[in-house]
Amino acid sequence: MPQIDLRQLIETFVADRGALDRLYSIEASPSRRERLDRLFADWQGVLADISFESLDYDDQVDLILLEEHLARERRRLDIEAEWHREALRLLPFAEAIIGLEETRRRFEPSLPAQAADALDTISRVANSERERIEIGAIVAEPHVGHRAAQILESLRDALKRWHSFYDEFDPLFTWWCDTPYSAADQALDEYSKVLKRHVVGIDPEDRDAVIGSPIGREALLAELAFERIPYSPEELITIAEREFAWCDREMVRAAGELGYGDDSGSALKHVKDLHEDPGGQPELVRRLAVEAVEFLRAHDLVTVPPLCEETWRMEMMPPERQKVAPFFLGGETIMVSFPTTGMTHAEKRMSLRGNNRYFSRATVQHELIPGHHLQQFMLARHKPHRALFGTPFWIEGWALHWEMLLWDLGFPRSPEERIGMLFWRRHRCGRIVFSLRFHLGEMSADECVDYLVERVGHERANAAGEVRRSFGGDYPPLYQLAYMIGGLQMRALHRELVGSARMTNRDFHDAILEENQMPIEVLRHLLTRTPLTRPLPCTWRFAD
């Protein structure tokens, strides 16, 4: 039997998936779902013929990861199909738009007269449905309307691509379709505004509105199973409250050292007011980055390649982006949030308080080294085929593990520095609570903002930006809880291997980076070399 190259198989699958994603670009298209499902099923057949026992340990890990990935993607297609079915009931013209674009993708003749008829039908149906929504004849849950509005935006983009492909290049097409296309696009635009106003319940011109789409308990449980998290949403909220209690005790202790007694709120306000003057934030970030690397080296915690230390960069966060990312973002380039001259006085004050010296100190090491920049540098150089198995529990859990480990090793030297780290640790506890309760339907987006202000201590504008970022559609539903839960997984694994002296800190952290991404329970098997089975059960109760 020829030797199986699992890395090559994974790379081929990634290429196959990418080719189909680029071809079937309309996410809500049934054709896309059917074709991707067939791809996943075909690959499951390929893997079923591989002898698990004939593989070495690393290849067994890769086979398990790829099989789990395929099963997860097929299940997600089913969940997404249900979401799309709910939303498409509000978009009865969607099938016609998808049909026009997919006919073009199949290189079928354009048939301009028939295309003009289809555009006219799209206009008439959109206008008719808009009027029915306005008089209250069509109603739906706001989150369904939100999904429909997102799908409608992608449908308008698809119709624009379709029209641009033929317009002016085919004079007969332009003669037939130019006016009907403009009418259809205008009808869709007006429909989108009415949908947002009457169903979603927001001003269609308000780009700062905090909205989202709860996925429900069944989908949450499926997502947790995908990530190998053997806890229910309620158990995770209990874990978050336990971690919150620890943070609260430490906050009170730091407040006492600053002379505020047990008034941690006043101590937090004191720290928020210790910010840089305008123009001083970049130099602060540079100093903090150097300080973190020096601490890592002094304690021999992880390998920091000189090129990694040399190649990070800094940019300032544009004001519009700060509305969804009020704090720093990072990787090779750290994006620094700070007030700009065009902000209102209140906005400037909130940004200064939210990005003060001590909050920034914790953020810089999270985003650069040993956090996301070191991660990304090493991932590009070690087993990059495992990028397919990326998970926020690994990505964000790594950075949270470092926040907790650096605390244990005395990285915060003063009460202010401790409060800066504790704020972010409380913030990650809060993310578990508000994101799960939102997706369970127990909290609205506005209630999530209130929760972050009252329980964590955020400035209101920053809390709104956090919720907007969490539920805007750019992050998967478990992303926000993955910070703390992934950190607790890494912390449990660190206790098991470093706490028992089976590995040094440097060996432990280097090994994690060199194995690349995967669910942390699988990483635990890999680092401990425990025997593997196919399928691999999910049993690790890391937070008990």
Secondary structure, 3 states (H helix, E strand, C coil): CCCCCHHHHHHHHHHHHHHHHHHCCCCCCHHHHHHHHHHHHHHHHHHHCCCHHHCCHHHHHHHHHHHHHHHHHHHHHHHHHHHHHHHHCCCCCHHHHHHHHHHHHCCCCCCHHHHHHHHHHHHHHHHHHHHHHHCCCCCCCHHHHHHHHHHHHHHHHHHHHHHHHHCCCCHHHHHHHHHHHHHHHHHHHHHHHHHHHHHHCCCCCCCCCCCCCCCCHHHHHHHHHHCCCCCCHHHHHHHHHHHHHHHHHHHHHHHHHCCCCCCHHHHHHHHHCCCCCCCCHHHHHHHHHHHHHHHHHHCCCCCCCHHHHHHCEEEECCHHHHCCCCCCECCCEEEECCCCCCCCHHHHHHHHHHCCHHHHHHHHHHHCCCCHHHHHHHHCCCCHHHHHHCCHHHHHHHHHHHHHHHHHCCCCCCHHHHHHHHHHHHHHHHHHHHHHHHHCCCCCHHHHHHHHHHHHCCCHHHHHHHHHHHHCCCCCCCHHHHHHHHHHHHHHHHHHHCCCCCCCHHHHHHHHHHHCCCCHHHHHHHHHCCCCCCCCCCCCCCCC
